Amino acid sequence: MDRLNELLQELGISKVKLAKYLGVSRQMVYNYLILDSLDKWPKEKKVLLLQLLDIKDGNDTTLKSIHVDTEYLMDVEKRLNLAVKASNDSDSLLDLNGLSKEGRTLISDIAFLLKEKLVEDDDEAGESAVRYLYYMLQSMENVAEIKYILGYMAKTNGFISPDEYAFDADKQFIFEGILYSALTLYNNGGASKSKIAETHKRFIQEIEQKNEEKLSRTQQLNTVKIQALRELGYTDINSNNAAEVFEKIAEIQSRKV
């Protein structure tokens, strides 16, 4: 089985893609790969793997005899991609038109991992983690630091080179240094709850202030919207009068400048 793990690594087959090919969870793939023999795999999963690798017998001798060259790698990748694509086409409810091949694969892999997370962590904490990730993606365009955080996590977990800077290189460099210092302090026990209580208090106050300002702006906009509808003689905004109402809203707001 050591050779099988080496072979998968040589072929560049990720656990995510192998899990999709076999039709199991990523954790199940890990469980399969720590077994000491392919014979202990479920028969149908063993057959699928042997078909992918184009071998008739998965014993150690056969696996060790496989030489990964360009032709073999491309053949395996072709079989793998065709199988995964067929699975994606039958399972996906997303409209992926307009995306590149790499983009479609990325979306599919993300959806697979999110589904797996929700199924395996069938509790409030697991659902909250996915929901927070959704909020993070929604906020990404307005908060550049979210991209830096994602880059930092990708680097520390070995997915990309530590020298890769996909965004503003200087700002990303500075942010990574600060984040590293903060996490080092946290992991080494240098940031007790009592020591950061005052900082956390300011954190909460700042959020509450932003929420109050947001609520105030929303209330002001609702007031202006109601005034605009009243002046125009409408009761609500619809597709027929939207442009007119928005112009009136802008006019009312300009009066107060």
C-alpha positions in Angstrom: 0.0 0.0 0.0 3.0 2.3 0.4 3.6 2.0 -3.3 0.0 2.8 -4.0 0.3 6.1 -2.1 3.5 6.9 -3.8 1.9 6.1 -7.2 -1.0 8.4 -6.5 1.4 11.2 -5.6 3.4 10.7 -8.7 0.3 10.9 -10.8 -0.8 14.0 -9.0 -4.2 12.6 -8.0 -5.6 14.5 -5.1 -7.7 12.9 -2.4 -10.6 15.1 -3.4 -10.5 13.9 -7.0 -10.0 10.3 -6.0 -12.9 10.5 -3.6 -15.2 11.9 -6.4 -14.0 9.1 -8.8 -14.7 6.4 -6.2 -18.0 7.9 -5.1 -17.0 8.1 -1.4 -16.1 10.8 1.1 -12.5 12.1 1.3 -12.2 10.6 4.8 -13.2 7.2 3.4 -10.3 7.5 0.9 -7.9 8.2 3.8 -9.3 5.1 5.5 -8.8 3.0 2.4 -5.2 4.1 2.0 -4.1 3.2 5.5 -5.2 -0.4 5.0 -2.3 -2.9 4.4 -3.8 -4.5 1.3 -6.1 -3.6 -1.6 -7.9 -6.9 -0.9 -9.4 -5.2 2.2 -11.0 -2.5 0.0 -14.7 -2.9 -0.9 -14.7 -5.0 -4.1 -16.4 -2.4 -6.3 -14.0 0.4 -5.1 -11.0 -1.9 -5.7 -12.2 -2.6 -9.3 -12.6 1.1 -10.0 -9.1 1.9 -8.8 -7.6 -0.9 -10.9 -9.5 0.3 -13.9 -8.2 3.8 -13.3 -4.6 2.6 -13.1 -5.1 0.1 -16.0 -3.9 -2.9 -14.1 -5.4 -6.3 -13.6 -4.0 -7.1 -10.2 -3.3 -4.7 -7.4 -0.6 -6.7 -5.6 2.6 -5.1 -4.5 4.6 -6.6 -7.3 2.3 -5.2 -10.0 2.2 -1.8 -8.4 6.0 -1.6 -8.1 6.4 -2.5 -11.8 4.4 0.5 -12.9 6.6 3.2 -14.5 5.0 6.6 -14.6 5.9 8.3 -17.8 4.1 11.1 -19.7 2.0 8.7 -21.7 0.8 6.7 -18.7 0.1 9.9 -16.7 -2.0 11.3 -19.5 -3.9 8.1 -19.9 -4.8 7.9 -16.2 -5.7 11.6 -16.1 -8.0 11.2 -19.1 -9.8 8.2 -17.5 -10.1 10.1 -14.2 -11.3 13.3 -15.7 -13.9 11.6 -17.9 -15.3 9.7 -14.8 -15.3 12.8 -12.6 -16.9 14.9 -15.4 -19.7 12.4 -15.8 -20.3 12.5 -12.0 -20.3 16.3 -12.0 -22.7 16.5 -14.9 -25.2 14.1 -13.3 -25.0 15.6 -9.8 -24.4 19.3 -10.3 -27.3 21.8 -10.2 -25.1 24.7 -10.9 -24.9 26.6 -14.2 -21.2 26.5 -15.0 -21.5 28.0 -18.5 -18.9 30.7 -19.2 -16.3 29.2 -16.9 -13.0 27.8 -18.0 -12.3 24.1 -17.6 -10.2 25.0 -14.6 -12.9 27.1 -13.2 -15.6 24.4 -13.6 -13.3 21.9 -11.9 -12.6 24.3 -9.0 -16.3 25.0 -8.4 -17.1 21.3 -8.5 -14.3 20.5 -6.0 -15.4 23.2 -3.7 -19.1 22.0 -3.8 -17.9 18.4 -3.2 -15.9 19.5 -0.1 -18.7 21.7 1.3 -21.3 18.8 0.9 -18.9 16.4 2.6 -18.3 18.9 5.4 -22.1 19.2 6.0 -22.7 15.5 5.8 -19.8 14.5 8.1 -20.2 17.3 10.6 -23.9 16.9 10.9 -24.2 19.4 13.8 -24.5 23.1 14.4 -20.8 23.7 14.5 -20.2 22.1 11.0 -23.1 24.1 9.5 -21.9 27.3 11.1 -18.4 26.8 9.7 -19.8 26.5 6.1 -22.1 29.5 6.7 -19.2 31.7 7.9 -17.3 30.7 4.8 -20.3 31.8 2.7 -20.3 35.2 4.6 -16.5 35.5 4.0 -17.0 35.0 0.2 -19.7 37.6 0.2 -17.4 40.1 1.9 -14.3 39.4 -0.1 -14.7 42.3 -2.6 -15.0 44.8 0.3 -12.4 43.4 2.6 -9.0 42.7 0.8 -7.6 41.1 3.9 -9.9 38.1 3.4 -7.8 37.2 0.3 -4.6 37.6 2.3 -6.0 35.3 5.0 -6.8 32.6 2.4 -3.4 33.0 0.9 -1.7 32.6 4.3 -3.7 29.4 5.0 -2.9 28.0 1.6 0.8 28.6 2.3 1.0 27.3 5.8 -0.8 24.1 4.7 1.6 23.5 1.8 -0.8 24.0 -1.1 1.2 26.9 -2.6 4.7 28.3 -2.4 5.4 30.8 0.4 6.8 33.1 -2.2 3.5 33.3 -4.2 1.7 36.6 -4.0 -1.5 36.6 -6.1 -2.7 40.0 -4.8 -1.1 43.2 -3.7 2.3 41.8 -2.9 3.5 44.4 -0.4 0.2 44.5 1.6 0.0 40.7 1.5 3.6 40.4 2.7 3.0 42.8 5.7 -0.3 41.1 6.6 1.2 37.6 6.5 4.0 38.8 8.9 1.4 40.3 11.3 -0.8 37.3 11.1 2.1 34.9 11.7 3.1 36.9 14.8 -0.4 36.9 16.1 -0.9 33.2 15.6 2.5 32.4 17.1 1.5 34.3 20.2 -1.9 32.5 20.3 -0.4 29.0 19.9 2.3 29.6 22.4 -0.2 30.6 25.1 0.9 34.2 25.2 -2.6 35.6 24.7 -4.7 34.7 27.6 -8.3 35.7 27.8 -7.6 38.2 30.6 -4.8 39.8 28.6 -6.9 40.5 25.5 -10.2 41.2 27.2 -9.9 45.0 26.7 -8.9 44.5 23.0 -11.9 42.2 22.5 -14.2 44.7 24.1 -13.1 47.4 21.6 -13.6 44.8 18.8 -17.3 44.3 19.9 -17.8 48.1 20.3 -16.6 48.7 16.8 -18.9 46.1 15.3 -21.9 47.4 17.2 -21.1 51.0 16.0 -20.9 49.8 12.4 -24.2 47.9 12.8 -25.9 51.0 14.2 -24.6 53.2 11.4 -25.8 50.6 8.9 -29.2 50.5 10.5 -29.4 54.3 10.5 -28.6 54.4 6.8 -31.2 51.8 6.1 -33.8 53.7 8.0 -32.9 56.9 6.2 -33.2 55.2 2.8 -36.6 53.7 3.7 -37.8 57.2 4.8 -36.6 58.7 1.5 -38.2 55.8 -0.5 -41.6 56.3 1.2 -41.4 60.0 0.5 -40.5 59.4 -3.2 -43.4 57.0 -3.6 -45.8 59.4 -2.0 -44.7 62.3 -4.2 -45.1 60.2 -7.3 -48.4 58.7 -6.3 -47.2 55.1 -6.1 -47.7 52.5 -3.4 -44.6 50.4 -4.2 -41.6 50.0 -6.5 -42.0 47.6 -9.5 -40.3 47.0 -12.8 -42.5 49.6 -14.5 -41.7 52.5 -12.2 -38.3 51.6 -10.7 -36.3 54.0 -12.8 -38.6 56.9 -12.0 -38.7 56.2 -8.3 -34.9 55.9 -8.1 -34.6 59.3 -9.9 -37.0 60.8 -7.4 -35.0 59.3 -4.5 -31.8 60.8 -5.8 -33.6 64.2 -6.2 -34.9 64.1 -2.6 -31.5 63.3 -1.3 -29.9 66.1 -3.2 -32.4 68.6 -1.6 -30.8 67.7 1.8 -27.2 68.3 0.8 
